[in-house]
Amino acid sequence: MSEQIKHGFIAVKDLFTDKWYKIPEYQRPYVWGKEQASDLLDDIMKEAYKLKELQKFDESANREYFLGSLVWKTTKCNDGTSSYEEFEVLDGQQRLTTMLLIHAVIRDLTNNEKRKDNCKDAIFQEADPDNGIPERLRVIFGIRGNVQEFVNTYIKQENGTMKTDELSRIQKNNSDVNCSHMAEVILAIHEYFEDDTQDKIDTFYGFFRIHTKLIYISSTELEDAFHLFNVMNNRGIKLRNSDILKAKNLAQIQNDITRQDYASKWELTENYFGEDYDQFLEFIRLCLVKRKAAVSLLKEFEDNIYHPTEYDRNTKETKKLAPILTEGANTLDCINNYFAIYQKVFDNKTYSTEVLNLLKAMERGFEADFWKAPVLHYVKKFSDSELESFLNALNRKFTADWVDELYFTKRIENVCRIIDAIDQSKTADNVLRSDAFNYDKGLTLKQLDSPVYGKKYCRYLLLLVSVIFSGNETPMNLPEIISIEHILPQNPEAGSQWSKDFTDSQREDCTNKLGNLMLISRRKNSSLSNYDFTSKKERYFSANVGSFPLSFKIYGNYQTWTYDDYKKNHNDVLSKLKQYFEL
């Protein structure tokens, strides 16, 4: 680890004196709200009052409030007028930004001119051309233009925090999460000090500036700073693997405009996926490396994409291989390319009804989504050529492996074989003929004809049957709630019609098989479940089956539900699945 690591305690006063911070492009948004800000103000104020009481008896008494930690990377900068150090904040931006907002509000509320000046100086350095001092904000917010504009209008500008009507509108309506949360916190700070303003500020501010302290850890090397962050960060909004990957790649782009363009595209992609962004990058990693991840996403990129190696069993030596991607533009272009493909496939409304229905079912029904990797890789190479055939082949293989209860690792390996087949094939037809799509048809048929209720794949099989029954012309709109319902109840009441229509052996045979199951668009209701079939249809099924072609077929075509009715429906369902899986 670099020797250029500094650490220690620092008071708020020193934190905002002659220091300059940057919230970098890869950082998560500012997400503190009224609750977090109010809790912080309360905690500091309680300690301030305790110190005030102690000093009544002992003027030298001291008391401190520990606010948390800051981790930053130090960079030497020169703006053409002067040289200075800029601190790129890796951990603590929520607290740092909130402290900036506190200074802004107190500046606008206090009637103490010296305090007002201290707050101004904490927010920005005023220009002094005679002494070669430029104007410079204490905290800048990377490329987030909306945030910087907000800071200039409501934080930097004196009395900017007094524009409470505007801030209220921003809190409620602004699409930028950073701005809406900053507005919320500014309003919360105003509300906190609205009673006995000057007395509260007198008690609060001195303690806040002098006695509120943080631990800082500073490094001149980004890698070291990230390592420190990962080791000691247990608070705040944690960085993801993707945040660090972003920093490493943007750091390789020397041109400021180009770097900002890449950062903007990354943020667009990040906002699209939200908390699933790391998962999207895992799809890309799977396409490139074609094997199950063994370590973290970040280390996978480092070891297997940027610096891959191969062990030679004969020489017993490890040799370096050519990188799959290089850091910087090459990686960022690759991610942007796959993102464009992802949008093309999963946001596309112009595909055929069968393709759209199948994608809906796969997205909603599969327990894992690594099947998306070969879809992206296929479209990247062959565009939409034979896409419907490819999706059906992939679906058959992915579903069969799941139904046949292959180990998770084996299922990922099989998906990687499909990705490899895509790489090795010159045409889409070559891919479809690959043995990577083979599965044990005998085992799959046996599993489909056995009790499936309680298996993780049960709901998906019913969704797949709905896709098959919907045909090529009927778009399938899946509701928010999808439940599996037994037609013949699992535990019919003694003396009910169900007990008369089914023997014990018949019930044991059919209760949990596909032919006795259907999907409904509501949560299960055990009391309604035991109604006889006619009542159950009208009071339970009538309003809850329209989204599912199989369920609607059962509702419309069956006036009774006996063992013979079950067998007919089961054979129909099994026949459709056998035809689909080519069994």
Secondary structure, DSSP 8 states (H G I E B T S, - for coil): --S-EEEEEEEHHHHTSS-EEE--TTS------HHHHHHHHHHHHHHHHHHHHHHHH-TT----EEEEEEEEEEEEEE-SS-EEEEEEEEE-HHHHHHHHHHHHHHHHH---HHHHHHHHHHHEE--BGGGTB--EESEE-TT-HHHHHHIIIIIISTTGGG-HHHHHHHHHH-S-HHHHHHHHHHHHHHHHHSSSHHHHHHHHHHIIIIIEEEEEEEESSHHHHHHHHHHH--SSS---HHHHHHHHHHTT--SHHHHHHHHHHHHHHHHHHGGGHHHHHHHHHHHHH-S---S-HHHHIIIIIIS-EEEETTTTEEEE---SS-TTHHHHHHHHHHHHHHHHHHS-SSS-HHHHHHHHHHHHH-S--TTHHHHHHHHHHHTTTTHHHHHHHHHHHHHHHHHTT--HHHHHHHHHHHHHHHHH-SSHHHHHT-GGG---HHHHHHHHTS--TTSTTHHHHHHHHHHHHHTTT------S--EEEESS-SS--TTSHHHHHS-HHHHHHHTTSGGGEEEESS---HHHHTS-HHHHIIIIITTT-TT-HHHHHHHHH-S---HHHHHHHHHHHHHHHHHHTT-
